[in-house]
Amino acid sequence: MNTRAPSLLLAALRAGPAVLVSAGGGATSAGSPAVAATPTHTATLSVSGMTCASCAVTVKAAVNKVDGITAVEVDVEGGEGTVRFDGQKVTG
């Protein structure tokens, strides 16, 4: 496993939402009361060096340690990770 992959993804996250957001935005579910909604962003990032499922688990665990991350999915074969995060907590 390439140990740089998790650090590259974390560095990209710390670069700020403006760099990360490939699609996303803040929204509330239909029918849900708007209670001080925080903007949720989604970013899909390229992650090189992953060679196995253990790499994906390591990347996911490392990214989940960042305050404000709400979901992480990692695709070893596609070489990318998709991260949902609170735009008020994950900043540059």
Secondary structure, DSSP 8 states (H G I E B T S, - for coil): --THHHHHHHHHHHT-HHHH-SEE-----TT----S---EEEEEEE-----SHHHHHHHHHHHHTSTTEEEEEEETTTTEEEEEEETTTS--
